[in-house]
Amino acid sequence: MRNAEISIQLELLPELESQLSTEALRLNLPLSEYILRVLSIRKVLSNPPKTGAELVAYWQSKGVINSRPDISVYLERALPPTPIIV
């Protein structure tokens, strides 16, 4: 099966359009891109990862892990400081 793009026109109820627009705006995405993302995760929503390992495997399969080289959070800054016992 070939990957082919198709164009679909949706008529949304005003309340649903408002909700989707609000969520898209919060993520700084165009409404059309946000709707594509929502549709693309439908399989995950019906069978979500049940363990941390499954979640990491899912993130890896989607290219999320190491996808943001502009974020430079070091482990030392991410963890709470080690208490000093006197």
PDB file as gemmi writes it, atoms N, CA and C in Angstrom:
CRYST1    1.000    1.000    1.000  90.00  90.00  90.00 P 1                      
ATOM      1  N   MET A   1       0.836  -1.183   0.000  1.00  0.00           N  
ATOM      2  CA  MET A   1       0.000   0.000   0.000  1.00  0.00           C  
ATOM      3  C   MET A   1       0.880   1.245   0.000  1.00  0.00           C  
ATOM      4  N   ARG A   2       0.618   2.140  -0.920  1.00  0.00           N  
ATOM      5  CA  ARG A   2       1.420   3.362  -1.032  1.00  0.00           C  
ATOM      6  C   ARG A   2       0.945   4.407  -0.039  1.00  0.00           C  
ATOM      7  N   ASN A   3       1.866   5.241   0.393  1.00  0.00           N  
ATOM      8  CA  ASN A   3       1.503   6.398   1.198  1.00  0.00           C  
ATOM      9  C   ASN A   3       1.074   7.498   0.254  1.00  0.00           C  
ATOM     10  N   ALA A   4      -0.164   7.880   0.327  1.00  0.00           N  
ATOM     11  CA  ALA A   4      -0.666   8.945  -0.524  1.00  0.00           C  
ATOM     12  C   ALA A   4      -1.404   9.948   0.345  1.00  0.00           C  
ATOM     13  N   GLU A   5      -1.221  11.196   0.029  1.00  0.00           N  
ATOM     14  CA  GLU A   5      -1.930  12.235   0.774  1.00  0.00           C  
ATOM     15  C   GLU A   5      -3.309  12.418   0.182  1.00  0.00           C  
ATOM     16  N   ILE A   6      -4.281  12.620   1.067  1.00  0.00           N  
ATOM     17  CA  ILE A   6      -5.624  12.953   0.619  1.00  0.00           C  
ATOM     18  C   ILE A   6      -6.068  14.194   1.373  1.00  0.00           C  
ATOM     19  N   SER A   7      -7.014  14.857   0.820  1.00  0.00           N  
ATOM     20  CA  SER A   7      -7.542  16.064   1.444  1.00  0.00           C  
ATOM     21  C   SER A   7      -8.980  15.782   1.862  1.00  0.00           C  
ATOM     22  N   ILE A   8      -9.293  16.116   3.109  1.00  0.00           N  
ATOM     23  CA  ILE A   8     -10.631  15.897   3.654  1.00  0.00           C  
ATOM     24  C   ILE A   8     -11.134  17.202   4.247  1.00  0.00           C  
ATOM     25  N   GLN A   9     -12.365  17.518   3.959  1.00  0.00           N  
ATOM     26  CA  GLN A   9     -12.983  18.697   4.562  1.00  0.00           C  
ATOM     27  C   GLN A   9     -13.918  18.212   5.666  1.00  0.00           C  
ATOM     28  N   LEU A  10     -13.738  18.739   6.872  1.00  0.00           N  
ATOM     29  CA  LEU A  10     -14.556  18.352   8.018  1.00  0.00           C  
ATOM     30  C   LEU A  10     -15.486  19.490   8.412  1.00  0.00           C  
ATOM     31  N   GLU A  11     -16.684  19.119   8.756  1.00  0.00           N  
ATOM     32  CA  GLU A  11     -17.613  20.086   9.333  1.00  0.00           C  
ATOM     33  C   GLU A  11     -17.758  19.743  10.803  1.00  0.00           C  
ATOM     34  N   LEU A  12     -17.132  20.568  11.642  1.00  0.00           N  
ATOM     35  CA  LEU A  12     -17.111  20.326  13.077  1.00  0.00           C  
ATOM     36  C   LEU A  12     -18.184  21.145  13.769  1.00  0.00           C  
ATOM     37  N   LEU A  13     -18.714  20.571  14.845  1.00  0.00           N  
ATOM     38  CA  LEU A  13     -19.605  21.360  15.680  1.00  0.00           C  
ATOM     39  C   LEU A  13     -18.797  22.511  16.263  1.00  0.00           C  
ATOM     40  N   PRO A  14     -19.404  23.677  16.424  1.00  0.00           N  
ATOM     41  CA  PRO A  14     -18.653  24.846  16.925  1.00  0.00           C  
ATOM     42  C   PRO A  14     -17.924  24.574  18.242  1.00  0.00           C  
ATOM     43  N   GLU A  15     -18.555  23.833  19.149  1.00  0.00           N  
ATOM     44  CA  GLU A  15     -17.912  23.558  20.440  1.00  0.00           C  
ATOM     45  C   GLU A  15     -16.661  22.690  20.264  1.00  0.00           C  
ATOM     46  N   LEU A  16     -16.743  21.671  19.401  1.00  0.00           N  
ATOM     47  CA  LEU A  16     -15.581  20.820  19.147  1.00  0.00           C  
ATOM     48  C   LEU A  16     -14.475  21.608  18.452  1.00  0.00           C  
ATOM     49  N   GLU A  17     -14.835  22.427  17.497  1.00  0.00           N  
ATOM     50  CA  GLU A  17     -13.840  23.255  16.818  1.00  0.00           C  
ATOM     51  C   GLU A  17     -13.144  24.184  17.802  1.00  0.00           C  
ATOM     52  N   SER A  18     -13.916  24.741  18.714  1.00  0.00           N  
ATOM     53  CA  SER A  18     -13.340  25.634  19.720  1.00  0.00           C  
ATOM     54  C   SER A  18     -12.365  24.888  20.624  1.00  0.00           C  
ATOM     55  N   GLN A  19     -12.757  23.688  21.062  1.00  0.00           N  
ATOM     56  CA  GLN A  19     -11.883  22.889  21.932  1.00  0.00           C  
ATOM     57  C   GLN A  19     -10.590  22.519  21.217  1.00  0.00           C  
ATOM     58  N   LEU A  20     -10.718  22.046  19.975  1.00  0.00           N  
ATOM     59  CA  LEU A  20      -9.527  21.664  19.219  1.00  0.00           C  
ATOM     60  C   LEU A  20      -8.638  22.865  18.928  1.00  0.00           C  
ATOM     61  N   SER A  21      -9.255  23.989  18.603  1.00  0.00           N  
ATOM     62  CA  SER A  21      -8.485  25.212  18.339  1.00  0.00           C  
ATOM     63  C   SER A  21      -7.731  25.665  19.575  1.00  0.00           C  
ATOM     64  N   THR A  22      -8.368  25.575  20.731  1.00  0.00           N  
ATOM     65  CA  THR A  22      -7.730  25.960  21.991  1.00  0.00           C  
ATOM     66  C   THR A  22      -6.523  25.070  22.275  1.00  0.00           C  
ATOM     67  N   GLU A  23      -6.696  23.751  22.081  1.00  0.00           N  
ATOM     68  CA  GLU A  23      -5.596  22.824  22.320  1.00  0.00           C  
ATOM     69  C   GLU A  23      -4.452  23.064  21.323  1.00  0.00           C  
ATOM     70  N   ALA A  24      -4.789  23.310  20.068  1.00  0.00           N  
ATOM     71  CA  ALA A  24      -3.770  23.574  19.052  1.00  0.00           C  
ATOM     72  C   ALA A  24      -3.004  24.852  19.382  1.00  0.00           C  
ATOM     73  N   LEU A  25      -3.721  25.875  19.788  1.00  0.00           N  
ATOM     74  CA  LEU A  25      -3.096  27.145  20.139  1.00  0.00           C  
ATOM     75  C   LEU A  25      -2.142  26.969  21.318  1.00  0.00           C  
ATOM     76  N   ARG A  26      -2.565  26.178  22.309  1.00  0.00           N  
ATOM     77  CA  ARG A  26      -1.739  25.922  23.492  1.00  0.00           C  
ATOM     78  C   ARG A  26      -0.420  25.247  23.089  1.00  0.00           C  
ATOM     79  N   LEU A  27      -0.463  24.420  22.042  1.00  0.00           N  
ATOM     80  CA  LEU A  27       0.736  23.732  21.564  1.00  0.00           C  
ATOM     81  C   LEU A  27       1.446  24.485  20.449  1.00  0.00           C  
ATOM     82  N   ASN A  28       0.918  25.673  20.122  1.00  0.00           N  
ATOM     83  CA  ASN A  28       1.492  26.513  19.070  1.00  0.00           C  
ATOM     84  C   ASN A  28       1.522  25.784  17.718  1.00  0.00           C  
ATOM     85  N   LEU A  29       0.401  25.097  17.409  1.00  0.00           N  
ATOM     86  CA  LEU A  29       0.277  24.360  16.159  1.00  0.00           C  
ATOM     87  C   LEU A  29      -0.908  24.877  15.359  1.00  0.00           C  
ATOM     88  N   PRO A  30      -0.833  24.804  14.045  1.00  0.00           N  
ATOM     89  CA  PRO A  30      -2.025  25.091  13.250  1.00  0.00           C  
ATOM     90  C   PRO A  30      -3.088  24.026  13.549  1.00  0.00           C  
ATOM     91  N   LEU A  31      -4.332  24.388  13.468  1.00  0.00           N  
ATOM     92  CA  LEU A  31      -5.410  23.456  13.776  1.00  0.00           C  
ATOM     93  C   LEU A  31      -5.305  22.186  12.931  1.00  0.00           C  
ATOM     94  N   SER A  32      -5.015  22.318  11.645  1.00  0.00           N  
ATOM     95  CA  SER A  32      -4.940  21.146  10.769  1.00  0.00           C  
ATOM     96  C   SER A  32      -3.845  20.169  11.225  1.00  0.00           C  
ATOM     97  N   GLU A  33      -2.688  20.696  11.635  1.00  0.00           N  
ATOM     98  CA  GLU A  33      -1.602  19.824  12.100  1.00  0.00           C  
ATOM     99  C   GLU A  33      -1.976  19.153  13.411  1.00  0.00           C  
ATOM    100  N   TYR A  34      -2.639  19.893  14.302  1.00  0.00           N  
ATOM    101  CA  TYR A  34      -3.058  19.309  15.573  1.00  0.00           C  
ATOM    102  C   TYR A  34      -4.047  18.167  15.336  1.00  0.00           C  
ATOM    103  N   ILE A  35      -5.007  18.362  14.422  1.00  0.00           N  
ATOM    104  CA  ILE A  35      -5.983  17.313  14.124  1.00  0.00           C  
ATOM    105  C   ILE A  35      -5.275  16.087  13.543  1.00  0.00           C  
ATOM    106  N   LEU A  36      -4.282  16.286  12.680  1.00  0.00           N  
ATOM    107  CA  LEU A  36      -3.512  15.148  12.155  1.00  0.00           C  
ATOM    108  C   LEU A  36      -2.816  14.389  13.279  1.00  0.00           C  
ATOM    109  N   ARG A  37      -2.267  15.109  14.230  1.00  0.00           N  
ATOM    110  CA  ARG A  37      -1.607  14.444  15.370  1.00  0.00           C  
ATOM    111  C   ARG A  37      -2.606  13.651  16.192  1.00  0.00           C  
ATOM    112  N   VAL A  38      -3.777  14.224  16.432  1.00  0.00           N  
ATOM    113  CA  VAL A  38      -4.807  13.517  17.200  1.00  0.00           C  
ATOM    114  C   VAL A  38      -5.197  12.228  16.479  1.00  0.00           C  
ATOM    115  N   LEU A  39      -5.391  12.309  15.174  1.00  0.00           N  
ATOM    116  CA  LEU A  39      -5.768  11.125  14.405  1.00  0.00           C  
ATOM    117  C   LEU A  39      -4.653  10.082  14.377  1.00  0.00           C  
ATOM    118  N   SER A  40      -3.416  10.523  14.355  1.00  0.00           N  
ATOM    119  CA  SER A  40      -2.295   9.582  14.243  1.00  0.00           C  
ATOM    120  C   SER A  40      -2.044   8.795  15.524  1.00  0.00           C  
ATOM    121  N   ILE A  41      -2.561   9.234  16.660  1.00  0.00           N  
ATOM    122  CA  ILE A  41      -2.322   8.507  17.913  1.00  0.00           C  
ATOM    123  C   ILE A  41      -3.507   7.650  18.330  1.00  0.00           C  
ATOM    124  N   ARG A  42      -4.479   7.471  17.458  1.00  0.00           N  
ATOM    125  CA  ARG A  42      -5.670   6.701  17.817  1.00  0.00           C  
ATOM    126  C   ARG A  42      -5.343   5.275  18.230  1.00  0.00           C  
ATOM    127  N   LYS A  43      -4.327   4.630  17.623  1.00  0.00           N  
ATOM    128  CA  LYS A  43      -3.951   3.267  17.998  1.00  0.00           C  
ATOM    129  C   LYS A  43      -3.410   3.218  19.424  1.00  0.00           C  
ATOM    130  N   VAL A  44      -2.635   4.233  19.783  1.00  0.00           N  
ATOM    131  CA  VAL A  44      -2.062   4.283  21.132  1.00  0.00           C  
ATOM    132  C   VAL A  44      -3.159   4.480  22.164  1.00  0.00           C  
ATOM    133  N   LEU A  45      -4.143   5.289  21.831  1.00  0.00           N  
ATOM    134  CA  LEU A  45      -5.224   5.546  22.774  1.00  0.00           C  
ATOM    135  C   LEU A  45      -6.057   4.295  23.028  1.00  0.00           C  
ATOM    136  N   SER A  46      -6.203   3.436  22.039  1.00  0.00           N  
ATOM    137  CA  SER A  46      -6.987   2.219  22.220  1.00  0.00           C  
ATOM    138  C   SER A  46      -6.188   1.126  22.928  1.00  0.00           C  
ATOM    139  N   ASN A  47      -4.863   1.205  22.874  1.00  0.00           N  
ATOM    140  CA  ASN A  47      -4.000   0.226  23.533  1.00  0.00           C  
ATOM    141  C   ASN A  47      -2.768   0.938  24.075  1.00  0.00           C  
ATOM    142  N   PRO A  48      -2.931   1.709  25.158  1.00  0.00           N  
ATOM    143  CA  PRO A  48      -1.802   2.506  25.671  1.00  0.00           C  
ATOM    144  C   PRO A  48      -0.710   1.640  26.283  1.00  0.00           C  
ATOM    145  N   PRO A  49       0.523   2.156  26.307  1.00  0.00           N  
ATOM    146  CA  PRO A  49       1.616   1.425  26.967  1.00  0.00           C  
ATOM    147  C   PRO A  49       1.255   1.162  28.427  1.00  0.00           C  
ATOM    148  N   LYS A  50       1.586  -0.038  28.890  1.00  0.00           N  
ATOM    149  CA  LYS A  50       1.215  -0.417  30.261  1.00  0.00           C  
ATOM    150  C   LYS A  50       2.389  -0.379  31.226  1.00  0.00           C  
ATOM    151  N   THR A  51       3.595  -0.307  30.690  1.00  0.00           N  
ATOM    152  CA  THR A  51       4.790  -0.252  31.550  1.00  0.00           C  
ATOM    153  C   THR A  51       5.686   0.884  31.068  1.00  0.00           C  
ATOM    154  N   GLY A  52       6.624   1.236  31.893  1.00  0.00           N  
ATOM    155  CA  GLY A  52       7.587   2.253  31.508  1.00  0.00           C  
ATOM    156  C   GLY A  52       8.395   1.831  30.291  1.00  0.00           C  
ATOM    157  N   ALA A  53       8.743   0.547  30.230  1.00  0.00           N  
ATOM    158  CA  ALA A  53       9.517   0.038  29.091  1.00  0.00           C  
ATOM    159  C   ALA A  53       8.707   0.147  27.799  1.00  0.00           C  
ATOM    160  N   GLU A  54       7.416  -0.151  27.853  1.00  0.00           N  
ATOM    161  CA  GLU A  54       6.560  -0.017  26.665  1.00  0.00           C  
ATOM    162  C   GLU A  54       6.450   1.440  26.232  1.00  0.00           C  
ATOM    163  N   LEU A  55       6.366   2.340  27.205  1.00  0.00           N  
ATOM    164  CA  LEU A  55       6.278   3.763  26.891  1.00  0.00           C  
ATOM    165  C   LEU A  55       7.559   4.256  26.225  1.00  0.00           C  
ATOM    166  N   VAL A  56       8.698   3.856  26.768  1.00  0.00           N  
ATOM    167  CA  VAL A  56       9.979   4.251  26.172  1.00  0.00           C  
ATOM    168  C   VAL A  56      10.099   3.673  24.766  1.00  0.00           C  
ATOM    169  N   ALA A  57       9.692   2.415  24.581  1.00  0.00           N  
ATOM    170  CA  ALA A  57       9.745   1.796  23.247  1.00  0.00           C  
ATOM    171  C   ALA A  57       8.864   2.565  22.268  1.00  0.00           C  
ATOM    172  N   TYR A  58       7.690   2.993  22.740  1.00  0.00           N  
ATOM    173  CA  TYR A  58       6.801   3.779  21.875  1.00  0.00           C  
ATOM    174  C   TYR A  58       7.467   5.105  21.507  1.00  0.00           C  
ATOM    175  N   TRP A  59       8.017   5.804  22.502  1.00  0.00           N  
ATOM    176  CA  TRP A  59       8.682   7.085  22.228  1.00  0.00           C  
ATOM    177  C   TRP A  59       9.825   6.901  21.243  1.00  0.00           C  
ATOM    178  N   GLN A  60      10.605   5.821  21.415  1.00  0.00           N  
ATOM    179  CA  GLN A  60      11.709   5.560  20.495  1.00  0.00           C  
ATOM    180  C   GLN A  60      11.189   5.308  19.081  1.00  0.00           C  
ATOM    181  N   SER A  61      10.100   4.556  18.957  1.00  0.00           N  
ATOM    182  CA  SER A  61       9.555   4.258  17.630  1.00  0.00           C  
ATOM    183  C   SER A  61       9.048   5.508  16.928  1.00  0.00           C  
ATOM    184  N   LYS A  62       8.659   6.514  17.696  1.00  0.00           N  
ATOM    185  CA  LYS A  62       8.161   7.766  17.123  1.00  0.00           C  
ATOM    186  C   LYS A  62       9.259   8.816  16.982  1.00  0.00           C  
ATOM    187  N   GLY A  63      10.480   8.475  17.399  1.00  0.00           N  
ATOM    188  CA  GLY A  63      11.595   9.404  17.244  1.00  0.00           C  
ATOM    189  C   GLY A  63      11.602  10.540  18.252  1.00  0.00           C  
ATOM    190  N   VAL A  64      10.906  10.358  19.372  1.00  0.00           N  
ATOM    191  CA  VAL A  64      10.826  11.424  20.376  1.00  0.00           C  
ATOM    192  C   VAL A  64      12.110  11.501  21.196  1.00  0.00           C  
ATOM    193  N   ILE A  65      12.640  10.351  21.551  1.00  0.00           N  
ATOM    194  CA  ILE A  65      13.839  10.325  22.392  1.00  0.00           C  
ATOM    195  C   ILE A  65      15.016  10.874  21.595  1.00  0.00           C  
ATOM    196  N   ASN A  66      15.709  11.826  22.185  1.00  0.00           N  
ATOM    197  CA  ASN A  66      16.847  12.539  21.581  1.00  0.00           C  
ATOM    198  C   ASN A  66      16.441  13.398  20.388  1.00  0.00           C  
ATOM    199  N   SER A  67      15.185  13.774  20.328  1.00  0.00           N  
ATOM    200  CA  SER A  67      14.724  14.583  19.193  1.00  0.00           C  
ATOM    201  C   SER A  67      14.864  16.080  19.437  1.00  0.00           C  
ATOM    202  N   ARG A  68      15.242  16.465  20.638  1.00  0.00           N  
ATOM    203  CA  ARG A  68      15.356  17.894  20.956  1.00  0.00           C  
ATOM    204  C   ARG A  68      16.760  18.227  21.430  1.00  0.00           C  
ATOM    205  N   PRO A  69      17.719  18.321  20.513  1.00  0.00           N  
ATOM    206  CA  PRO A  69      19.092  18.644  20.922  1.00  0.00           C  
ATOM    207  C   PRO A  69      19.212  20.060  21.481  1.00  0.00           C  
ATOM    208  N   ASP A  70      18.187  20.894  21.259  1.00  0.00           N  
ATOM    209  CA  ASP A  70      18.234  22.259  21.773  1.00  0.00           C  
ATOM    210  C   ASP A  70      17.955  22.314  23.273  1.00  0.00           C  
ATOM    211  N   ILE A  71      17.488  21.206  23.837  1.00  0.00           N  
ATOM    212  CA  ILE A  71      17.236  21.156  25.276  1.00  0.00           C  
ATOM    213  C   ILE A  71      18.447  20.521  25.933  1.00  0.00           C  
ATOM    214  N   SER A  72      19.078  21.260  26.802  1.00  0.00           N  
ATOM    215  CA  SER A  72      20.295  20.744  27.434  1.00  0.00           C  
ATOM    216  C   SER A  72      20.102  20.687  28.944  1.00  0.00           C  
ATOM    217  N   VAL A  73      19.313  19.736  29.374  1.00  0.00           N  
ATOM    218  CA  VAL A  73      19.093  19.526  30.801  1.00  0.00           C  
ATOM    219  C   VAL A  73      20.019  18.404  31.242  1.00  0.00           C  
ATOM    220  N   TYR A  74      20.876  18.711  32.145  1.00  0.00           N  
ATOM    221  CA  TYR A  74      21.804  17.719  32.641  1.00  0.00           C  
ATOM    222  C   TYR A  74      21.189  17.006  33.835  1.00  0.00           C  
ATOM    223  N   LEU A  75      21.571  15.766  34.010  1.00  0.00           N  
ATOM    224  CA  LEU A  75      21.035  14.951  35.082  1.00  0.00           C  
ATOM    225  C   LEU A  75      21.227  15.620  36.439  1.00  0.00           C  
ATOM    226  N   GLU A  76      22.373  16.256  36.634  1.00  0.00           N  
ATOM    227  CA  GLU A  76      22.648  16.900  37.924  1.00  0.00           C  
ATOM    228  C   GLU A  76      21.618  17.998  38.217  1.00  0.00           C  
ATOM    229  N   ARG A  77      21.179  18.690  37.153  1.00  0.00           N  
ATOM    230  CA  ARG A  77      20.204  19.770  37.352  1.00  0.00           C  
ATOM    231  C   ARG A  77      18.791  19.223  37.460  1.00  0.00           C  
ATOM    232  N   ALA A  78      18.558  18.038  36.934  1.00  0.00           N  
ATOM    233  CA  ALA A  78      17.221  17.476  36.921  1.00  0.00           C  
ATOM    234  C   ALA A  78      16.871  16.793  38.239  1.00  0.00           C  
ATOM    235  N   LEU A  79      17.872  16.317  38.958  1.00  0.00           N  
ATOM    236  CA  LEU A  79      17.630  15.616  40.215  1.00  0.00           C  
ATOM    237  C   LEU A  79      17.738  16.568  41.398  1.00  0.00           C  
ATOM    238  N   PRO A  80      16.995  16.273  42.468  1.00  0.00           N  
ATOM    239  CA  PRO A  80      17.141  17.119  43.666  1.00  0.00           C  
ATOM    240  C   PRO A  80      18.533  16.939  44.247  1.00  0.00           C  
ATOM    241  N   PRO A  81      19.035  17.965  44.941  1.00  0.00           N  
ATOM    242  CA  PRO A  81      20.384  17.844  45.527  1.00  0.00           C  
ATOM    243  C   PRO A  81      20.435  16.742  46.576  1.00  0.00           C  
ATOM    244  N   THR A  82      21.593  16.105  46.682  1.00  0.00           N  
ATOM    245  CA  THR A  82      21.796  15.073  47.694  1.00  0.00           C  
ATOM    246  C   THR A  82      21.938  15.732  49.055  1.00  0.00           C  
ATOM    247  N   PRO A  83      21.141  15.292  50.043  1.00  0.00           N  
ATOM    248  CA  PRO A  83      21.249  15.938  51.360  1.00  0.00           C  
ATOM    249  C   PRO A  83      22.605  15.643  52.010  1.00  0.00           C  
ATOM    250  N   ILE A  84      23.108  16.621  52.732  1.00  0.00           N  
ATOM    251  CA  ILE A  84      24.376  16.470  53.471  1.00  0.00           C  
ATOM    252  C   ILE A  84      24.019  16.084  54.888  1.00  0.00           C  
ATOM    253  N   ILE A  85      24.515  14.933  55.303  1.00  0.00           N  
ATOM    254  CA  ILE A  85      24.251  14.458  56.676  1.00  0.00           C  
ATOM    255  C   ILE A  85      25.436  14.809  57.540  1.00  0.00           C  
ATOM    256  N   VAL A  86      25.147  15.522  58.620  1.00  0.00           N  
ATOM    257  CA  VAL A  86      26.212  15.975  59.512  1.00  0.00           C  
ATOM    258  C   VAL A  86      26.208  15.153  60.757  1.00  0.00           C  
TER     259      VAL A  86                                                      
END                                                                             
